[in-house]
Structure formats: structure tokens, C-alpha cells
Amino acid sequence: MGVIAHSFGAYIAVEYANRYPDVVERMVLECPTFDTVESFRSVVQKAEPLYRQSGQNQTAERCKDAYSLSVSELGEVFNEISDKRDLVYLRTLNPDFF
């Protein structure tokens, strides 16, 4: 079979291919995430301006410090910013795209 995987799905696809090498013939990985901590840090840090614009300065400060947070703290902030995560992922696209 052929496998197409995106983001964290790429990690799962590689794991699957390692376990079942006779099954996977081809694999396409689009924007793979192999380091979830680094990915979380990047997303959290990029959310800072969105929180500044909406006047949520305390959350913005936590986002700004993404690279100095412990993994536990990072997870908390990542969950806290769920309302703006899609904007971080899609912010460079034209808002009318979808």
C-alpha cells in the first residue's frame, strides 16, 4: 500500500512502516512533525501577537516565553491557546480561502 501522512500522522506512518515493512510500498510525508515539543514551542510562540492584539497580555507573555518553559508548562499553554491555534496554522493564508 501507499501511505500519505501529514503532521503527527507522519510519525505514526513511519512507525507503521517500520513495523510492517512488507506492507508499505510508498510513503509521502507532508509537513511531518517528528519533534512534538519543538512543534508545540513554535506554535505557542507564534500565537503571541494574536493574544497581544486581543489584549490578553498575560497569555501573550506566556507564549513569548515558549522556549524557556518546561515541557509541562508548554503543554498547559498549548492547551490554553486552543482558541487561536488554527489562526496560527492558517494566518498566512487569505482568510477567505476556506
PyMOL commands that set and color helices and strands:
alter all, ss='L'
color gray80, all
select helices_A, chain A and resi 8-19+36-53+57-64+66-68+71-80+85-90
alter helices_A, ss='H'
color red, helices_A
select strands_A, chain A and resi 2-7+26-32
alter strands_A, ss='S'
color yellow, strands_A
deselect
rebuild
show_as cartoon
